[in-house]
Amino acid sequence: MKKSVLTRYRVMAYVTGVLLVALTIGMIGKYALDVDAAEDFTQVVSIAHGWLYVLYLIFAFDLGSKAKWPVKKQLWVLLAGTVPTAAFFVERRISRELEASVEDGAPEVAKA
């Protein structure tokens, strides 16, 4: 597996995670704090998060298929973009796991 596959996934995990946290803060501002500007903010961020989450799904699925993950693990990674801050923790765990596999010389994960 090429390192670029992991890099694309990592970038989209961070982007998706940041947008989801921003959306959560915007929703709190909109509904709990009744901030007027939060409505426009949440609309823009929700659209951006929605489209970029689709890219995240594509890149995460590509990574999982190349790493030959079981379906349960694949679903866990795909759903990480829907829980605020989960994408950060899952990305870190997956990156460490795959980097360790490359260092160990695992056959299913070849060096770039």
N, C-alpha and C positions, 0 to 999 in steps of 0.2 A: 504494500500500500504506500502510495506517495505521501509525503509529509503535507503536501498542499491540501489533501482531503481533510486531514485533521485541522489544518489552519483555517480552512473555510468554515468548518463546523464551529470552531472556537470563536471566530469573529461573529458569526450569526448567533451563537449562544449569548455572547455578551450584549450584542445589539438588542436581541429579543428580551433579555433580562432587564436591561436598562429601560427599555420602552414600557415593559410591563410594570416596573416599579413606578415609573412616571405616571402611567395610567392609573395605578392604584392611588397614588397621591392626589391626582386630579379628581378621581371619583370621590375621595374623602372630602376634598375641598368643595366639590359640586353638591354633594348630598348631605354631608354631615355639618359642614361649616357654612354652606350657602354662599359660596364665593361666586360672584357673577362671571368673572373672567375664566373660571374653571370649565364652563360649558364649552367654549370654543377650544380651549386647550385639550379637553378630553376627546373632542371630536377629531381633531387633527392627530393626536397620539394614537387613538384607537384605530384609525384607518392605517397609519404607518405600521403599527404593531401587527395588524391583521395581515397586511401584504408581506411584511418581513418575516412573520411567523411561517408563512408558506415556504419561503426560501429556507428558513431554518429546518423545516420538515424535510425538504428535499436533500439538504446537505447532511442532516443527521441520518436519514435513511441510506444515503450513499455511503457514509462512513460505516454504519452498522452492517450493511451488506458486504462491504469489502473486508471488514473485520470478522465477518461470519458470526455475528452475535445471535443468540437465541431470540425468539420472538418476544418473550417477556422482557428481556433487557432492552430490546429495540423500542418497545412501547413505553418503557420507563423513560428513556432518553427523549422520545418524541413528545411525551406529555410534560416534560420539564419546562417547556416554554409557556405553559399555561398557569403555573403557580409562581407568584411573585418570589423572587430570589432563588428559586429552585434551579434555574438554568445555571447560575454561578457555581453552585455546589456540584451539580451533575457534571458540568463541563470540566471542573477541576479533577474530579474522580476519574472520569473517562480519559482525560489527557494523561494523567499519571499512569493509569493502567496500560494505555497503548504505548507510551514512551518506555515503560518497563518491559513490555513485550518486545519492543524493538531492540532494547539493550540486551535482553536475554537471547535474542535470535530466534524468536518464535516463528515457525514456518508460515503461519497464516498472516503475519504482519511483517512484510519485508522492509528493509531500509530503503529510503528514498534515493 
